[in-house]
């Protein structure tokens, strides 16, 4: 039996064609490497932006919690003040003053009252 040995084709056209393919591959590889670097830089910037935004959100949450606590303390202080005013009888004085103010205002709106200030008698 005879064996047929097949070797690489080494014609000048083949070598020229092979060099063109290698150059195209290297060029495309370089372009893809540049794109990968740009994408990695973009990802790095996005990570930094995300970190900054997380810090800002944390700061806002702390401020919001502080504001809610302050609001709760103000509500309790107001309730205590109202209870102490009722106990001292000041709540009635305040409500009667509001009624007088409403009566005077309604007279002025109806046109029955005067806009002049009353004179002080000596």
Number of C-alpha atoms within 10 A of each C-alpha: 3 4 5 6 5 6 6 6 9 8 9 9 10 12 12 10 11 12 12 12 12 11 11 12 12 12 12 12 12 12 12 12 12 12 12 12 12 12 12 12 12 12 12 12 12 12 12 12 12 12 12 12 12 12 12 12 12 12 12 12 12 12 12 12 12 12 12 12 12 12 12 12 12 12 12 12 12 12 12 12 12 14 13 13 15 13 10 10 11 12 15 12 12 11 11 11 12 12 12 11 12 12 12 15 13 13 13 13 10 9 10 10 12 10 8 6 6 7 6 5 4 3
